[in-house]
Amino acid sequence: APLLYKDLGVFDLDRPAGAHTAGRRLSEYAELFRRVVVVEVSGRADFAALVTLVGDLLSAEPR
């Protein structure tokens, strides 16, 4: 099963009619995204700097 997917809502033909799971899914997404680090970069491509940045992020202590 995918870790994250788009809820098809009324177009989800496999979901029973009247099934309401949006609240549960939203809380699951919130928990997942609480652990995601977002990094914004701008400017020209600097692959050496990117390697350093990713290495630093991967070696950082979990929050």
VOGULO-934356 format. One record per residue: residue in three letters; residue number from 1; x, y, z of N, C-alpha, C, O in turn. Coordinates in steps of 0.02 Angstrom, whole numbers, plus 50000, padded with zeros to 5 digits. Layout:
REM VOGULO-934356
<pt><type>ALA</type><seq>NUM</seq><n_X>X</n_X><n_Y>Y</n_Y><n_Z>Z</n_Z><ca_X>X</ca_X><ca_Y>Y</ca_Y><ca_Z>Z</ca_Z><c_X>X</c_X><c_Y>Y</c_Y><c_Z>Z</c_Z><o_X>X</o_X><o_Y>Y</o_Y><o_Z>Z</o_Z></pt>
...
//
This chain:
REM VOGULO-934356
<pt><type>ALA</type><seq>1</seq><n_X>50042</n_X><n_Y>49941</n_Y><n_Z>50000</n_Z><ca_X>50000</ca_X><ca_Y>50000</ca_Y><ca_Z>50000</ca_Z><c_X>50044</c_X><c_Y>50062</c_Y><c_Z>50000</c_Z><o_X>50096</o_X><o_Y>50064</o_Y><o_Z>50034</o_Z></pt>
<pt><type>PRO</type><seq>2</seq><n_X>50025</n_X><n_Y>50112</n_Y><n_Z>49963</n_Z><ca_X>50066</ca_X><ca_Y>50173</ca_Y><ca_Z>49961</ca_Z><c_X>50064</c_X><c_Y>50208</c_Y><c_Z>50029</c_Z><o_X>50015</o_X><o_Y>50205</o_Y><o_Z>50066</o_Z></pt>
<pt><type>LEU</type><seq>3</seq><n_X>50118</n_X><n_Y>50242</n_Y><n_Z>50044</n_Z><ca_X>50122</ca_X><ca_Y>50280</ca_Y><ca_Z>50106</ca_Z><c_X>50076</c_X><c_Y>50340</c_Y><c_Z>50104</c_Z><o_X>50045</o_X><o_Y>50357</o_Y><o_Z>50155</o_Z></pt>
<pt><type>LEU</type><seq>4</seq><n_X>50071</n_X><n_Y>50371</n_Y><n_Z>50047</n_Z><ca_X>50031</ca_X><ca_Y>50432</ca_Y><ca_Z>50040</ca_Z><c_X>49996</c_X><c_Y>50429</c_Y><c_Z>49972</c_Z><o_X>50026</o_X><o_Y>50411</o_Y><o_Z>49922</o_Z></pt>
<pt><type>TYR</type><seq>5</seq><n_X>49934</n_X><n_Y>50446</n_Y><n_Z>49971</n_Z><ca_X>49897</ca_X><ca_Y>50446</ca_Y><ca_Z>49908</ca_Z><c_X>49842</c_X><c_Y>50498</c_Y><c_Z>49911</c_Z><o_X>49824</o_X><o_Y>50522</o_Y><o_Z>49965</o_Z></pt>
<pt><type>LYS</type><seq>6</seq><n_X>49815</n_X><n_Y>50515</n_Y><n_Z>49853</n_Z><ca_X>49761</ca_X><ca_Y>50564</ca_Y><ca_Z>49848</ca_Z><c_X>49695</c_X><c_Y>50528</c_Y><c_Z>49860</c_Z><o_X>49681</o_X><o_Y>50477</o_Y><o_Z>49829</o_Z></pt>
<pt><type>ASP</type><seq>7</seq><n_X>49655</n_X><n_Y>50555</n_Y><n_Z>49904</n_Z><ca_X>49588</ca_X><ca_Y>50529</ca_Y><ca_Z>49917</ca_Z><c_X>49544</c_X><c_Y>50548</c_Y><c_Z>49857</c_Z><o_X>49538</o_X><o_Y>50607</o_Y><o_Z>49841</o_Z></pt>
<pt><type>LEU</type><seq>8</seq><n_X>49514</n_X><n_Y>50500</n_Y><n_Z>49825</n_Z><ca_X>49473</ca_X><ca_Y>50512</ca_Y><ca_Z>49765</ca_Z><c_X>49403</c_X><c_Y>50537</c_Y><c_Z>49782</c_Z><o_X>49365</o_X><o_Y>50557</o_Y><o_Z>49737</o_Z></pt>
<pt><type>GLY</type><seq>9</seq><n_X>49386</n_X><n_Y>50536</n_Y><n_Z>49846</n_Z><ca_X>49320</ca_X><ca_Y>50561</ca_Y><ca_Z>49866</ca_Z><c_X>49263</c_X><c_Y>50524</c_Y><c_Z>49833</c_Z><o_X>49263</o_X><o_Y>50462</o_Y><o_Z>49834</o_Z></pt>
<pt><type>VAL</type><seq>10</seq><n_X>49216</n_X><n_Y>50560</n_Y><n_Z>49803</n_Z><ca_X>49157</ca_X><ca_Y>50528</ca_Y><ca_Z>49772</ca_Z><c_X>49176</c_X><c_Y>50487</c_Y><c_Z>49711</c_Z><o_X>49136</o_X><o_Y>50447</o_Y><o_Z>49688</o_Z></pt>
<pt><type>PHE</type><seq>11</seq><n_X>49236</n_X><n_Y>50497</n_Y><n_Z>49684</n_Z><ca_X>49257</ca_X><ca_Y>50459</ca_Y><ca_Z>49625</ca_Z><c_X>49291</c_X><c_Y>50393</c_Y><c_Z>49643</c_Z><o_X>49312</o_X><o_Y>50356</o_Y><o_Z>49599</o_Z></pt>
<pt><type>ASP</type><seq>12</seq><n_X>49297</n_X><n_Y>50379</n_Y><n_Z>49708</n_Z><ca_X>49327</ca_X><ca_Y>50316</ca_Y><ca_Z>49731</ca_Z><c_X>49273</c_X><c_Y>50262</c_Y><c_Z>49729</c_Z><o_X>49234</o_X><o_Y>50255</o_Y><o_Z>49777</o_Z></pt>
<pt><type>LEU</type><seq>13</seq><n_X>49271</n_X><n_Y>50225</n_Y><n_Z>49675</n_Z><ca_X>49217</ca_X><ca_Y>50176</ca_Y><ca_Z>49666</ca_Z><c_X>49224</c_X><c_Y>50116</c_Y><c_Z>49712</c_Z><o_X>49176</o_X><o_Y>50079</o_Y><o_Z>49721</o_Z></pt>
<pt><type>ASP</type><seq>14</seq><n_X>49283</n_X><n_Y>50105</n_Y><n_Z>49741</n_Z><ca_X>49293</ca_X><ca_Y>50048</ca_Y><ca_Z>49786</ca_Z><c_X>49272</c_X><c_Y>50063</c_Y><c_Z>49858</c_Z><o_X>49267</o_X><o_Y>50018</o_Y><o_Z>49899</o_Z></pt>
<pt><type>ARG</type><seq>15</seq><n_X>49259</n_X><n_Y>50127</n_Y><n_Z>49873</n_Z><ca_X>49240</ca_X><ca_Y>50146</ca_Y><ca_Z>49941</ca_Z><c_X>49165</c_X><c_Y>50138</c_Y><c_Z>49948</c_Z><o_X>49127</o_X><o_Y>50160</o_Y><o_Z>49905</o_Z></pt>
<pt><type>PRO</type><seq>16</seq><n_X>49143</n_X><n_Y>50108</n_Y><n_Z>50003</n_Z><ca_X>49070</ca_X><ca_Y>50101</ca_Y><ca_Z>50013</ca_Z><c_X>49037</c_X><c_Y>50169</c_Y><c_Z>50018</c_Z><o_X>49065</o_X><o_Y>50217</o_Y><o_Z>50044</o_Z></pt>
<pt><type>ALA</type><seq>17</seq><n_X>48976</n_X><n_Y>50174</n_Y><n_Z>49992</n_Z><ca_X>48938</ca_X><ca_Y>50236</ca_Y><ca_Z>49995</ca_Z><c_X>48930</c_X><c_Y>50258</c_Y><c_Z>50067</c_Z><o_X>48915</o_X><o_Y>50217</o_Y><o_Z>50111</o_Z></pt>
<pt><type>GLY</type><seq>18</seq><n_X>48939</n_X><n_Y>50321</n_Y><n_Z>50080</n_Z><ca_X>48931</ca_X><ca_Y>50348</ca_Y><ca_Z>50147</ca_Z><c_X>48991</c_X><c_Y>50339</c_Y><c_Z>50192</c_Z><o_X>48989</o_X><o_Y>50359</o_Y><o_Z>50250</o_Z></pt>
<pt><type>ALA</type><seq>19</seq><n_X>49044</n_X><n_Y>50308</n_Y><n_Z>50168</n_Z><ca_X>49103</ca_X><ca_Y>50298</ca_Y><ca_Z>50210</ca_Z><c_X>49138</c_X><c_Y>50364</c_Y><c_Z>50219</c_Z><o_X>49155</o_X><o_Y>50399</o_Y><o_Z>50171</o_Z></pt>
<pt><type>HIS</type><seq>20</seq><n_X>49150</n_X><n_Y>50382</n_Y><n_Z>50282</n_Z><ca_X>49183</ca_X><ca_Y>50445</ca_Y><ca_Z>50297</ca_Z><c_X>49249</c_X><c_Y>50431</c_Y><c_Z>50331</c_Z><o_X>49251</o_X><o_Y>50414</o_Y><o_Z>50390</o_Z></pt>
<pt><type>THR</type><seq>21</seq><n_X>49303</n_X><n_Y>50436</n_Y><n_Z>50294</n_Z><ca_X>49369</ca_X><ca_Y>50423</ca_Y><ca_Z>50323</ca_Z><c_X>49414</c_X><c_Y>50484</c_Y><c_Z>50318</c_Z><o_X>49473</o_X><o_Y>50480</o_Y><o_Z>50336</o_Z></pt>
<pt><type>ALA</type><seq>22</seq><n_X>49388</n_X><n_Y>50540</n_Y><n_Z>50294</n_Z><ca_X>49430</ca_X><ca_Y>50598</ca_Y><ca_Z>50283</ca_Z><c_X>49463</c_X><c_Y>50622</c_Y><c_Z>50347</c_Z><o_X>49523</o_X><o_Y>50639</o_Y><o_Z>50346</o_Z></pt>
<pt><type>GLY</type><seq>23</seq><n_X>49427</n_X><n_Y>50624</n_Y><n_Z>50403</n_Z><ca_X>49456</ca_X><ca_Y>50648</ca_Y><ca_Z>50465</ca_Z><c_X>49514</c_X><c_Y>50605</c_Y><c_Z>50488</c_Z><o_X>49566</o_X><o_Y>50631</o_Y><o_Z>50508</o_Z></pt>
<pt><type>ARG</type><seq>24</seq><n_X>49506</n_X><n_Y>50540</n_Y><n_Z>50484</n_Z><ca_X>49560</ca_X><ca_Y>50494</ca_Y><ca_Z>50503</ca_Z><c_X>49620</c_X><c_Y>50503</c_Y><c_Z>50457</c_Z><o_X>49677</o_X><o_Y>50506</o_Y><o_Z>50479</o_Z></pt>
<pt><type>ARG</type><seq>25</seq><n_X>49607</n_X><n_Y>50508</n_Y><n_Z>50392</n_Z><ca_X>49662</ca_X><ca_Y>50516</ca_Y><ca_Z>50344</ca_Z><c_X>49698</c_X><c_Y>50582</c_Y><c_Z>50355</c_Z><o_X>49759</o_X><o_Y>50584</o_Y><o_Z>50351</o_Z></pt>
<pt><type>LEU</type><seq>26</seq><n_X>49661</n_X><n_Y>50635</n_Y><n_Z>50369</n_Z><ca_X>49693</ca_X><ca_Y>50699</ca_Y><ca_Z>50381</ca_Z><c_X>49740</c_X><c_Y>50696</c_Y><c_Z>50441</c_Z><o_X>49794</o_X><o_Y>50724</o_Y><o_Z>50439</o_Z></pt>
<pt><type>SER</type><seq>27</seq><n_X>49719</n_X><n_Y>50662</n_Y><n_Z>50494</n_Z><ca_X>49762</ca_X><ca_Y>50657</ca_Y><ca_Z>50552</ca_Z><c_X>49823</c_X><c_Y>50614</c_Y><c_Z>50537</c_Z><o_X>49878</o_X><o_Y>50628</o_Y><o_Z>50562</o_Z></pt>
<pt><type>GLU</type><seq>28</seq><n_X>49815</n_X><n_Y>50563</n_Y><n_Z>50495</n_Z><ca_X>49873</ca_X><ca_Y>50523</ca_Y><ca_Z>50474</ca_Z><c_X>49922</c_X><c_Y>50564</c_Y><c_Z>50433</c_Z><o_X>49982</o_X><o_Y>50560</o_Y><o_Z>50443</o_Z></pt>
<pt><type>TYR</type><seq>29</seq><n_X>49895</n_X><n_Y>50605</n_Y><n_Z>50387</n_Z><ca_X>49937</ca_X><ca_Y>50649</ca_Y><ca_Z>50347</ca_Z><c_X>49973</c_X><c_Y>50699</c_Y><c_Z>50391</c_Z><o_X>50032</o_X><o_Y>50712</o_Y><o_Z>50381</o_Z></pt>
<pt><type>ALA</type><seq>30</seq><n_X>49938</n_X><n_Y>50728</n_Y><n_Z>50439</n_Z><ca_X>49968</ca_X><ca_Y>50777</ca_Y><ca_Z>50484</ca_Z><c_X>50027</c_X><c_Y>50747</c_Y><c_Z>50521</c_Z><o_X>50079</o_X><o_Y>50778</o_Y><o_Z>50528</o_Z></pt>
<pt><type>GLU</type><seq>31</seq><n_X>50018</n_X><n_Y>50685</n_Y><n_Z>50546</n_Z><ca_X>50072</ca_X><ca_Y>50651</ca_Y><ca_Z>50582</ca_Z><c_X>50131</c_X><c_Y>50639</c_Y><c_Z>50536</c_Z><o_X>50189</o_X><o_Y>50648</o_Y><o_Z>50556</o_Z></pt>
<pt><type>LEU</type><seq>32</seq><n_X>50118</n_X><n_Y>50618</n_Y><n_Z>50475</n_Z><ca_X>50171</ca_X><ca_Y>50605</ca_Y><ca_Z>50427</ca_Z><c_X>50209</c_X><c_Y>50670</c_Y><c_Z>50411</c_Z><o_X>50271</o_X><o_Y>50671</o_Y><o_Z>50413</o_Z></pt>
<pt><type>PHE</type><seq>33</seq><n_X>50173</n_X><n_Y>50723</n_Y><n_Z>50395</n_Z><ca_X>50205</ca_X><ca_Y>50785</ca_Y><ca_Z>50374</ca_Z><c_X>50239</c_X><c_Y>50822</c_Y><c_Z>50431</c_Z><o_X>50281</o_X><o_Y>50865</o_Y><o_Z>50419</o_Z></pt>
<pt><type>ARG</type><seq>34</seq><n_X>50222</n_X><n_Y>50807</n_Y><n_Z>50493</n_Z><ca_X>50257</ca_X><ca_Y>50836</ca_Y><ca_Z>50550</ca_Z><c_X>50330</c_X><c_Y>50817</c_Y><c_Z>50550</c_Z><o_X>50372</o_X><o_Y>50854</o_Y><o_Z>50577</o_Z></pt>
<pt><type>ARG</type><seq>35</seq><n_X>50347</n_X><n_Y>50760</n_Y><n_Z>50520</n_Z><ca_X>50415</ca_X><ca_Y>50736</ca_Y><ca_Z>50519</ca_Z><c_X>50453</c_X><c_Y>50754</c_Y><c_Z>50455</c_Z><o_X>50511</o_X><o_Y>50736</o_Y><o_Z>50448</o_Z></pt>
<pt><type>VAL</type><seq>36</seq><n_X>50421</n_X><n_Y>50791</n_Y><n_Z>50409</n_Z><ca_X>50452</ca_X><ca_Y>50807</ca_Y><ca_Z>50345</ca_Z><c_X>50488</c_X><c_Y>50874</c_Y><c_Z>50350</c_Z><o_X>50460</o_X><o_Y>50924</o_Y><o_Z>50373</o_Z></pt>
<pt><type>VAL</type><seq>37</seq><n_X>50551</n_X><n_Y>50875</n_Y><n_Z>50329</n_Z><ca_X>50589</ca_X><ca_Y>50937</ca_Y><ca_Z>50327</ca_Z><c_X>50582</c_X><c_Y>50967</c_Y><c_Z>50258</c_Z><o_X>50594</o_X><o_Y>50933</o_Y><o_Z>50208</o_Z></pt>
<pt><type>VAL</type><seq>38</seq><n_X>50562</n_X><n_Y>51030</n_Y><n_Z>50254</n_Z><ca_X>50554</ca_X><ca_Y>51064</ca_Y><ca_Z>50190</ca_Z><c_X>50612</c_X><c_Y>51112</c_Y><c_Z>50183</c_Z><o_X>50627</o_X><o_Y>51152</o_Y><o_Z>50228</o_Z></pt>
<pt><type>VAL</type><seq>39</seq><n_X>50645</n_X><n_Y>51109</n_Y><n_Z>50126</n_Z><ca_X>50702</ca_X><ca_Y>51152</ca_Y><ca_Z>50112</ca_Z><c_X>50688</c_X><c_Y>51189</c_Y><c_Z>50047</c_Z><o_X>50673</o_X><o_Y>51157</o_Y><o_Z>49997</o_Z></pt>
<pt><type>GLU</type><seq>40</seq><n_X>50693</n_X><n_Y>51254</n_Y><n_Z>50048</n_Z><ca_X>50685</ca_X><ca_Y>51294</ca_Y><ca_Z>49987</ca_Z><c_X>50753</c_X><c_Y>51319</c_Y><c_Z>49966</c_Z><o_X>50791</o_X><o_Y>51347</o_Y><o_Z>50007</o_Z></pt>
<pt><type>VAL</type><seq>41</seq><n_X>50769</n_X><n_Y>51310</n_Y><n_Z>49904</n_Z><ca_X>50833</ca_X><ca_Y>51335</ca_Y><ca_Z>49877</ca_Z><c_X>50818</c_X><c_Y>51376</c_Y><c_Z>49815</c_Z><o_X>50768</o_X><o_Y>51367</o_Y><o_Z>49782</o_Z></pt>
<pt><type>SER</type><seq>42</seq><n_X>50863</n_X><n_Y>51422</n_Y><n_Z>49801</n_Z><ca_X>50857</ca_X><ca_Y>51463</ca_Y><ca_Z>49741</ca_Z><c_X>50926</c_X><c_Y>51476</c_Y><c_Z>49713</c_Z><o_X>50977</o_X><o_Y>51466</o_Y><o_Z>49746</o_Z></pt>
<pt><type>GLY</type><seq>43</seq><n_X>50927</n_X><n_Y>51500</n_Y><n_Z>49652</n_Z><ca_X>50991</ca_X><ca_Y>51515</ca_Y><ca_Z>49621</ca_Z><c_X>51011</c_X><c_Y>51462</c_Y><c_Z>49571</c_Z><o_X>50971</o_X><o_Y>51422</o_Y><o_Z>49549</o_Z></pt>
<pt><type>ARG</type><seq>44</seq><n_X>51074</n_X><n_Y>51463</n_Y><n_Z>49553</n_Z><ca_X>51099</ca_X><ca_Y>51415</ca_Y><ca_Z>49503</ca_Z><c_X>51111</c_X><c_Y>51347</c_Y><c_Z>49534</c_Z><o_X>51112</o_X><o_Y>51339</o_Y><o_Z>49595</o_Z></pt>
<pt><type>ALA</type><seq>45</seq><n_X>51119</n_X><n_Y>51298</n_Y><n_Z>49491</n_Z><ca_X>51132</ca_X><ca_Y>51230</ca_Y><ca_Z>49514</ca_Z><c_X>51203</c_X><c_Y>51226</c_Y><c_Z>49542</c_Z><o_X>51251</o_X><o_Y>51242</o_Y><o_Z>49508</o_Z></pt>
<pt><type>ASP</type><seq>46</seq><n_X>51209</n_X><n_Y>51203</n_Y><n_Z>49604</n_Z><ca_X>51274</ca_X><ca_Y>51194</ca_Y><ca_Z>49637</ca_Z><c_X>51271</c_X><c_Y>51125</c_Y><c_Z>49668</c_Z><o_X>51252</o_X><o_Y>51117</o_Y><o_Z>49726</o_Z></pt>
<pt><type>PHE</type><seq>47</seq><n_X>51291</n_X><n_Y>51075</n_Y><n_Z>49629</n_Z><ca_X>51284</ca_X><ca_Y>51006</ca_Y><ca_Z>49651</ca_Z><c_X>51326</c_X><c_Y>50989</c_Y><c_Z>49712</c_Z><o_X>51307</o_X><o_Y>50948</o_Y><o_Z>49753</o_Z></pt>
<pt><type>ALA</type><seq>48</seq><n_X>51384</n_X><n_Y>51020</n_Y><n_Z>49717</n_Z><ca_X>51426</ca_X><ca_Y>51007</ca_Y><ca_Z>49776</ca_Z><c_X>51390</c_X><c_Y>51031</c_Y><c_Z>49840</c_Z><o_X>51391</o_X><o_Y>50997</o_Y><o_Z>49891</o_Z></pt>
<pt><type>ALA</type><seq>49</seq><n_X>51359</n_X><n_Y>51090</n_Y><n_Z>49835</n_Z><ca_X>51322</ca_X><ca_Y>51116</ca_Y><ca_Z>49893</ca_Z><c_X>51261</c_X><c_Y>51073</c_Y><c_Z>49907</c_Z><o_X>51243</o_X><o_Y>51062</o_Y><o_Z>49965</o_Z></pt>
<pt><type>LEU</type><seq>50</seq><n_X>51229</n_X><n_Y>51047</n_Y><n_Z>49855</n_Z><ca_X>51172</ca_X><ca_Y>51003</ca_Y><ca_Z>49865</ca_Z><c_X>51192</c_X><c_Y>50939</c_Y><c_Z>49901</c_Z><o_X>51157</o_X><o_Y>50916</o_Y><o_Z>49946</o_Z></pt>
<pt><type>VAL</type><seq>51</seq><n_X>51248</n_X><n_Y>50910</n_Y><n_Z>49881</n_Z><ca_X>51272</ca_X><ca_Y>50849</ca_Y><ca_Z>49914</ca_Z><c_X>51285</c_X><c_Y>50863</c_Y><c_Z>49988</c_Z><o_X>51267</o_X><o_Y>50822</o_Y><o_Z>50030</o_Z></pt>
<pt><type>THR</type><seq>52</seq><n_X>51316</n_X><n_Y>50920</n_Y><n_Z>50003</n_Z><ca_X>51329</ca_X><ca_Y>50939</ca_Y><ca_Z>50073</ca_Z><c_X>51264</c_X><c_Y>50948</c_Y><c_Z>50111</c_Z><o_X>51257</o_X><o_Y>50923</o_Y><o_Z>50167</o_Z></pt>
<pt><type>LEU</type><seq>53</seq><n_X>51216</n_X><n_Y>50983</n_Y><n_Z>50082</n_Z><ca_X>51152</ca_X><ca_Y>50996</ca_Y><ca_Z>50114</ca_Z><c_X>51115</c_X><c_Y>50931</c_Y><c_Z>50129</c_Z><o_X>51092</o_X><o_Y>50921</o_Y><o_Z>50185</o_Z></pt>
<pt><type>VAL</type><seq>54</seq><n_X>51111</n_X><n_Y>50887</n_Y><n_Z>50080</n_Z><ca_X>51076</ca_X><ca_Y>50824</ca_Y><ca_Z>50090</ca_Z><c_X>51112</c_X><c_Y>50781</c_Y><c_Z>50142</c_Z><o_X>51080</o_X><o_Y>50749</o_Y><o_Z>50184</o_Z></pt>
<pt><type>GLY</type><seq>55</seq><n_X>51178</n_X><n_Y>50781</n_Y><n_Z>50140</n_Z><ca_X>51217</ca_X><ca_Y>50744</ca_Y><ca_Z>50190</ca_Z><c_X>51204</c_X><c_Y>50769</c_Y><c_Z>50260</c_Z><o_X>51196</o_X><o_Y>50730</o_Y><o_Z>50307</o_Z></pt>
<pt><type>ASP</type><seq>56</seq><n_X>51202</n_X><n_Y>50835</n_Y><n_Z>50267</n_Z><ca_X>51189</ca_X><ca_Y>50865</ca_Y><ca_Z>50333</ca_Z><c_X>51119</c_X><c_Y>50846</c_Y><c_Z>50357</c_Z><o_X>51109</o_X><o_Y>50830</o_Y><o_Z>50416</o_Z></pt>
<pt><type>LEU</type><seq>57</seq><n_X>51069</n_X><n_Y>50849</n_Y><n_Z>50312</n_Z><ca_X>51001</ca_X><ca_Y>50832</ca_Y><ca_Z>50331</ca_Z><c_X>50994</c_X><c_Y>50759</c_Y><c_Z>50351</c_Z><o_X>50959</o_X><o_Y>50742</o_Y><o_Z>50399</o_Z></pt>
<pt><type>LEU</type><seq>58</seq><n_X>51027</n_X><n_Y>50716</n_Y><n_Z>50314</n_Z><ca_X>51022</ca_X><ca_Y>50644</ca_Y><ca_Z>50328</ca_Z><c_X>51058</c_X><c_Y>50624</c_Y><c_Z>50392</c_Z><o_X>51039</o_X><o_Y>50576</o_Y><o_Z>50425</o_Z></pt>
<pt><type>SER</type><seq>59</seq><n_X>51110</n_X><n_Y>50661</n_Y><n_Z>50411</n_Z><ca_X>51147</ca_X><ca_Y>50644</ca_Y><ca_Z>50471</ca_Z><c_X>51121</c_X><c_Y>50680</c_Y><c_Z>50533</c_Z><o_X>51144</o_X><o_Y>50668</o_Y><o_Z>50589</o_Z></pt>
<pt><type>ALA</type><seq>60</seq><n_X>51072</n_X><n_Y>50725</n_Y><n_Z>50524</n_Z><ca_X>51045</ca_X><ca_Y>50763</ca_Y><ca_Z>50580</ca_Z><c_X>51005</c_X><c_Y>50718</c_Y><c_Z>50626</c_Z><o_X>50977</o_X><o_Y>50667</o_Y><o_Z>50604</o_Z></pt>
<pt><type>GLU</type><seq>61</seq><n_X>51003</n_X><n_Y>50735</n_Y><n_Z>50690</n_Z><ca_X>50963</ca_X><ca_Y>50698</ca_Y><ca_Z>50739</ca_Z><c_X>50889</c_X><c_Y>50707</c_Y><c_Z>50723</c_Z><o_X>50868</o_X><o_Y>50761</o_Y><o_Z>50703</o_Z></pt>
<pt><type>PRO</type><seq>62</seq><n_X>50850</n_X><n_Y>50654</n_Y><n_Z>50731</n_Z><ca_X>50777</ca_X><ca_Y>50660</ca_Y><ca_Z>50720</ca_Z><c_X>50747</c_X><c_Y>50711</c_Y><c_Z>50768</c_Z><o_X>50771</o_X><o_Y>50719</o_Y><o_Z>50824</o_Z></pt>
<pt><type>ARG</type><seq>63</seq><n_X>50696</n_X><n_Y>50744</n_Y><n_Z>50745</n_Z><ca_X>50662</ca_X><ca_Y>50795</ca_Y><ca_Z>50787</ca_Z><c_X>50609</c_X><c_Y>50763</c_Y><c_Z>50829</c_Z><o_X>50576</o_X><o_Y>50797</o_Y><o_Z>50868</o_Z></pt>
//
